[in-house]
Amino acid sequence: MRASQQISELIGAGMTQELIAEKADIYQSKVSRLFTETTKNPRWRDVESIRKLHQFVVVEKNNWDDFKAGEMTNIQTIEHA
């Protein structure tokens, strides 16, 4: 799933871009660029932070107040060589 769709679903869950940025520990301007797909080569860390937040809030249906950036959810990340 693309980061733009994940951000859209987070917004649908009641989050703002500013809150997404705060919880994912990235700048709001990056969230905006990921949402509008205007970033040609997004940083892996930014995309992964959005993915983890999406997993926690949308998939696992946890309260975003309980999310801490950098912590793992139930889904393990894929190791990159």
Summary of the structure (lengths in Angstrom):
residues: 81
radius of gyration: 11.6
end to end distance: 21.4
largest distance: 35.9
contacts: 213
relative contact order: 0.19
helix: 57%
strand: 0%
